[in-house]
Amino acid sequence: MTIAGVADTHTALWYLYGDPRLSVTAKALIDESTSSRHKISVSSISLVEVVYLVEKGRIVPSAYEDMVAVLADPDHVFVETGISAAVVGAMRGVSRDEVPDMPDRIVAATGIYLGVPVISRDARIRAASLRTIW
């Protein structure tokens, strides 16, 4: 399986729901990955964030179930990447000064671990010493 990038939580949700806030470049990469049978990683921490955002009433109540369903579908472009010791070790390569939010650091570390860009609109992630796409 070829992983083309790591989507942060908002990127994954915006793609899933066709939200216009998703950049043209990010959507094109995800669509191209779908066409070429490549995958876009979604960190397990994003599932935690989805639960949190649902509980705060910031996203639709079905978002967690919707995300779990696409991650369980072997034909969907999104695939879950767990938070392993290797991903946590890669976190040491993500400056806390540049990316202070722990979930964002885990997403960034997942990109480093997999050797792929992080797909994110987050200004701190994009300004960090990481490969990013937006």
Stockholm file with secondary structure:
# STOCKHOLM 1.0

chainA/1-134         MTIAGVADTHTALWYLYGDPRLSVTAKALIDESTSSRHKISVSSISLVEVVYLVEKGRIVPSAYEDMVAVLADPDHVFVETGISAAVVGAMRGVSRDEVPDMPDRIVAATGIYLGVPVISRDARIRAASLRTIW
#=GR chainA/1-134 SS CCEEEEECHHHHHHHHHTCTTSCHHHHHHHHHHHHTTCEEEEEHHHHHHHHHHHHTTSSCTTHHHHHHHHHHCTTSSEEEECCCHHHHHHGGGSCTTTCCSHHHHHHHHHHHHHTCCEECCCHHHHHSSSCEEC
#=GC SS_cons         CCEEEEECHHHHHHHHHTCTTSCHHHHHHHHHHHHTTCEEEEEHHHHHHHHHHHHTTSSCTTHHHHHHHHHHCTTSSEEEECCCHHHHHHGGGSCTTTCCSHHHHHHHHHHHHHTCCEECCCHHHHHSSSCEEC
//
